[in-house]
Amino acid sequence: MIVIFMVPLAMSHATTVRVGQWIGKRNCQAAKQAGYLSLGLSGFFMAITAIAL
């Protein structure tokens, strides 16, 4: 049961680091893309988990 919570949490932490790196490199387009990709993957995981439950 804890996996359901931990996977999106880990994705959010990884996204925070990745977006921060892109912002540090002054590449806003890549930061936006990384953020949207993370939202999509997290949403997909939550949908699959909801269906399984």
N, CA, C and O atoms as a printed pandas DataFrame, in Angstrom:
     atom_number atom_name residue_name chain_id  residue_number  x_coord  y_coord  z_coord
0              1         N          MET        A               1    0.817   -1.190    0.000
1              2        CA          MET        A               1    0.000    0.000    0.000
2              3         C          MET        A               1    0.867    1.264    0.000
3              4         O          MET        A               1    0.486    2.278   -0.585
4              5         N          ILE        A               2    2.004    1.205    0.639
5              6        CA          ILE        A               2    2.867    2.387    0.735
6              7         C          ILE        A               2    3.442    2.777   -0.634
7              8         O          ILE        A               2    3.799    3.934   -0.852
8              9         N          VAL        A               3    3.528    1.813   -1.547
9             10        CA          VAL        A               3    4.066    2.099   -2.881
10            11         C          VAL        A               3    3.188    3.105   -3.606
11            12         O          VAL        A               3    3.682    3.930   -4.375
12            13         N          ILE        A               4    1.877    3.034   -3.358
13            14        CA          ILE        A               4    0.946    3.945   -4.015
14            15         C          ILE        A               4    1.291    5.393   -3.685
15            16         O          ILE        A               4    1.140    6.272   -4.533
16            17         N          PHE        A               5    1.742    5.643   -2.492
17            18        CA          PHE        A               5    2.103    6.996   -2.073
18            19         C          PHE        A               5    3.539    7.345   -2.457
19            20         O          PHE        A               5    3.819    8.479   -2.844
20            21         N          MET        A               6    4.431    6.395   -2.354
21            22        CA          MET        A               6    5.857    6.692   -2.499
22            23         C          MET        A               6    6.279    6.970   -3.942
23            24         O          MET        A               6    7.183    7.776   -4.162
24            25         N          VAL        A               7    5.666    6.343   -4.905
25            26        CA          VAL        A               7    6.077    6.560   -6.300
26            27         C          VAL        A               7    5.802    8.008   -6.735
27            28         O          VAL        A               7    6.716    8.652   -7.251
28            29         N          PRO        A               8    4.589    8.550   -6.553
29            30        CA          PRO        A               8    4.393    9.961   -6.924
30            31         C          PRO        A               8    5.245   10.918   -6.090
31            32         O          PRO        A               8    5.667   11.963   -6.588
32            33         N          LEU        A               9    5.499   10.576   -4.843
33            34        CA          LEU        A               9    6.355   11.420   -4.008
34            35         C          LEU        A               9    7.779   11.451   -4.557
35            36         O          LEU        A               9    8.389   12.516   -4.649
36            37         N          ALA        A              10    8.302   10.296   -4.916
37            38        CA          ALA        A              10    9.651   10.235   -5.495
38            39         C          ALA        A              10    9.709   10.983   -6.823
39            40         O          ALA        A              10   10.698   11.655   -7.115
40            41         N          MET        A              11    8.655   10.868   -7.626
41            42        CA          MET        A              11    8.613   11.594   -8.898
42            43         C          MET        A              11    8.626   13.103   -8.671
43            44         O          MET        A              11    9.267   13.846   -9.414
44            45         N          SER        A              12    7.917   13.547   -7.645
45            46        CA          SER        A              12    7.887   14.990   -7.379
46            47         C          SER        A              12    9.248   15.502   -6.919
47            48         O          SER        A              12    9.655   16.604   -7.288
48            49         N          HIS        A              13    9.946   14.714   -6.121
49            50        CA          HIS        A              13   11.288   15.120   -5.687
50            51         C          HIS        A              13   12.255   15.151   -6.874
51            52         O          HIS        A              13   13.057   16.075   -7.008
52            53         N          ALA        A              14   12.170   14.146   -7.720
53            54        CA          ALA        A              14   13.043   14.112   -8.899
54            55         C          ALA        A              14   12.733   15.277   -9.835
55            56         O          ALA        A              14   13.641   15.868  -10.420
56            57         N          THR        A              15   11.469   15.601   -9.970
57            58        CA          THR        A              15   11.074   16.719  -10.826
58            59         C          THR        A              15   11.588   18.043  -10.279
59            60         O          THR        A              15   12.045   18.901  -11.034
60            61         N          THR        A              16   11.512   18.201   -8.977
61            62        CA          THR        A              16   12.012   19.428   -8.361
62            63         C          THR        A              16   13.489   19.627   -8.669
63            64         O          THR        A              16   13.918   20.732   -9.001
64            65         N          VAL        A              17   14.255   18.565   -8.558
65            66        CA          VAL        A              17   15.694   18.648   -8.845
66            67         C          VAL        A              17   15.929   18.944  -10.321
67            68         O          VAL        A              17   16.745   19.797  -10.670
68            69         N          ARG        A              18   15.210   18.236  -11.183
69            70        CA          ARG        A              18   15.435   18.391  -12.622
70            71         C          ARG        A              18   15.040   19.787  -13.106
71            72         O          ARG        A              18   15.766   20.404  -13.885
72            73         N          VAL        A              19   13.908   20.276  -12.651
73            74        CA          VAL        A              19   13.477   21.619  -13.051
74            75         C          VAL        A              19   14.445   22.663  -12.504
75            76         O          VAL        A              19   14.752   23.638  -13.189
76            77         N          GLY        A              20   14.923   22.472  -11.291
77            78        CA          GLY        A              20   15.904   23.389  -10.717
78            79         C          GLY        A              20   17.186   23.430  -11.520
79            80         O          GLY        A              20   17.782   24.492  -11.694
80            81         N          GLN        A              21   17.611   22.283  -12.010
81            82        CA          GLN        A              21   18.813   22.254  -12.843
82            83         C          GLN        A              21   18.602   23.018  -14.146
83            84         O          GLN        A              21   19.473   23.771  -14.581
84            85         N          TRP        A              22   17.435   22.819  -14.766
85            86        CA          TRP        A              22   17.166   23.521  -16.026
86            87         C          TRP        A              22   17.036   25.025  -15.822
87            88         O          TRP        A              22   17.490   25.813  -16.650
88            89         N          ILE        A              23   16.411   25.417  -14.712
89            90        CA          ILE        A              23   16.296   26.848  -14.416
90            91         C          ILE        A              23   17.684   27.441  -14.175
91            92         O          ILE        A              23   17.976   28.557  -14.605
92            93         N          GLY        A              24   18.533   26.682  -13.484
93            94        CA          GLY        A              24   19.903   27.139  -13.249
94            95         C          GLY        A              24   20.681   27.332  -14.540
95            96         O          GLY        A              24   21.552   28.198  -14.626
96            97         N          LYS        A              25   20.362   26.518  -15.548
97            98        CA          LYS        A              25   21.011   26.652  -16.855
98            99         C          LYS        A              25   20.289   27.672  -17.737
99           100         O          LYS        A              25   20.649   27.856  -18.900
100          101         N          ARG        A              26   19.272   28.333  -17.182
101          102        CA          ARG        A              26   18.472   29.339  -17.867
102          103         C          ARG        A              26   17.789   28.782  -19.120
103          104         O          ARG        A              26   17.713   29.448  -20.153
104          105         N          ASN        A              27   17.300   27.559  -19.005
105          106        CA          ASN        A              27   16.580   26.919  -20.100
106          107         C          ASN        A              27   15.136   26.686  -19.643
107          108         O          ASN        A              27   14.780   25.603  -19.178
108          109         N          CYS        A              28   14.327   27.718  -19.787
109          110        CA          CYS        A              28   12.945   27.658  -19.289
110          111         C          CYS        A              28   12.090   26.681  -20.081
111          112         O          CYS        A              28   11.182   26.066  -19.521
112          113         N          GLN        A              29   12.356   26.529  -21.350
113          114        CA          GLN        A              29   11.576   25.599  -22.173
114          115         C          GLN        A              29   11.766   24.160  -21.690
115          116         O          GLN        A              29   10.793   23.414  -21.583
116          117         N          ALA        A              30   12.989   23.771  -21.402
117          118        CA          ALA        A              30   13.245   22.417  -20.909
118          119         C          ALA        A              30   12.671   22.227  -19.508
119          120         O          ALA        A              30   12.202   21.137  -19.179
120          121         N          ALA        A              31   12.700   23.267  -18.681
121          122        CA          ALA        A              31   12.115   23.174  -17.341
122          123         C          ALA        A              31   10.614   22.959  -17.435
123          124         O          ALA        A              31   10.052   22.149  -16.698
124          125         N          LYS        A              32    9.962   23.684  -18.343
125          126        CA          LYS        A              32    8.522   23.523  -18.542
126          127         C          LYS        A              32    8.205   22.114  -19.046
127          128         O          LYS        A              32    7.244   21.487  -18.600
128          129         N          GLN        A              33    9.010   21.632  -19.963
129          130        CA          GLN        A              33    8.800   20.293  -20.512
130          131         C          GLN        A              33    8.969   19.229  -19.432
131          132         O          GLN        A              33    8.182   18.283  -19.369
132          133         N          ALA        A              34    9.974   19.370  -18.589
133          134        CA          ALA        A              34   10.192   18.414  -17.510
134          135         C          ALA        A              34    9.026   18.423  -16.523
135          136         O          ALA        A              34    8.623   17.371  -16.027
136          137         N          GLY        A              35    8.495   19.589  -16.242
137          138        CA          GLY        A              35    7.349   19.695  -15.337
138          139         C          GLY        A              35    6.110   19.030  -15.904
139          140         O          GLY        A              35    5.427   18.286  -15.201
140          141         N          TYR        A              36    5.813   19.292  -17.171
141          142        CA          TYR        A              36    4.642   18.688  -17.801
142          143         C          TYR        A              36    4.798   17.176  -17.936
143          144         O          TYR        A              36    3.835   16.432  -17.752
144          145         N          LEU        A              37    5.985   16.729  -18.251
145          146        CA          LEU        A              37    6.228   15.288  -18.354
146          147         C          LEU        A              37    5.994   14.610  -17.013
147          148         O          LEU        A              37    5.400   13.533  -16.954
148          149         N          SER        A              38    6.450   15.225  -15.954
149          150        CA          SER        A              38    6.247   14.669  -14.619
150          151         C          SER        A              38    4.765   14.619  -14.258
151          152         O          SER        A              38    4.293   13.631  -13.697
152          153         N          LEU        A              39    4.037   15.679  -14.579
153          154        CA          LEU        A              39    2.594   15.677  -14.322
154          155         C          LEU        A              39    1.904   14.545  -15.079
155          156         O          LEU        A              39    1.041   13.856  -14.535
156          157         N          GLY        A              40    2.289   14.367  -16.316
157          158        CA          GLY        A              40    1.692   13.302  -17.121
158          159         C          GLY        A              40    2.000   11.916  -16.587
159          160         O          GLY        A              40    1.110   11.073  -16.481
160          161         N          LEU        A              41    3.260   11.681  -16.250
161          162        CA          LEU        A              41    3.647   10.365  -15.732
162          163         C          LEU        A              41    3.006   10.082  -14.381
163          164         O          LEU        A              41    2.578    8.958  -14.118
164          165         N          SER        A              42    2.938   11.090  -13.529
165          166        CA          SER        A              42    2.301   10.903  -12.220
166          167         C          SER        A              42    0.808   10.635  -12.378
167          168         O          SER        A              42    0.251    9.769  -11.704
168          169         N          GLY        A              43    0.178   11.370  -13.255
169          170        CA          GLY        A              43   -1.250   11.148  -13.514
170          171         C          GLY        A              43   -1.522    9.761  -14.074
171          172         O          GLY        A              43   -2.490    9.103  -13.695
172          173         N          PHE        A              44   -0.654    9.326  -14.982
173          174        CA          PHE        A              44   -0.781    7.981  -15.552
174          175         C          PHE        A              44   -0.632    6.918  -14.478
175          176         O          PHE        A              44   -1.419    5.973  -14.426
176          177         N          PHE        A              45    0.375    7.066  -13.618
177          178        CA          PHE        A              45    0.577    6.099  -12.543
178          179         C          PHE        A              45   -0.614    6.067  -11.599
179          180         O          PHE        A              45   -1.051    4.994  -11.183
180          181         N          MET        A              46   -1.143    7.241  -11.258
181          182        CA          MET        A              46   -2.289    7.296  -10.337
182          183         C          MET        A              46   -3.538    6.681  -10.977
183          184         O          MET        A              46   -4.332    6.038  -10.291
184          185         N          ALA        A              47   -3.715    6.878  -12.297
185          186        CA          ALA        A              47   -4.861    6.289  -12.974
186          187         C          ALA        A              47   -4.763    4.765  -12.998
187          188         O          ALA        A              47   -5.745    4.067  -12.743
188          189         N          ILE        A              48   -3.582    4.263  -13.305
189          190        CA          ILE        A              48   -3.376    2.801  -13.318
190          191         C          ILE        A              48   -3.590    2.231  -11.917
191          192         O          ILE        A              48   -4.205    1.177  -11.761
192          193         N          THR        A              49   -3.092    2.914  -10.917
193          194        CA          THR        A              49   -3.272    2.464   -9.531
194          195         C          THR        A              49   -4.743    2.480   -9.137
195          196         O          THR        A              49   -5.215    1.559   -8.471
196          197         N          ALA        A              50   -5.472    3.519   -9.542
197          198        CA          ALA        A              50   -6.896    3.605   -9.226
198          199         C          ALA        A              50   -7.675    2.471   -9.892
199          200         O          ALA        A              50   -8.575    1.891   -9.286
200          201         N          ILE        A              51   -7.329    2.165  -11.122
201          202        CA          ILE        A              51   -7.998    1.068  -11.827
202          203         C          ILE        A              51   -7.706   -0.262  -11.115
203          204         O          ILE        A              51   -8.596   -1.095  -10.943
204          205         N          ALA        A              52   -6.457   -0.443  -10.711
205          206        CA          ALA        A              52   -6.067   -1.691  -10.030
206          207         C          ALA        A              52   -6.754   -1.842   -8.685
207          208         O          ALA        A              52   -7.072   -2.958   -8.272
208          209         N          LEU        A              53   -6.985   -0.737   -8.003
209          210        CA          LEU        A              53   -7.629   -0.820   -6.704
210          211         C          LEU        A              53   -9.126   -1.023   -6.840
211          212         O          LEU        A              53   -9.830   -1.115   -5.834
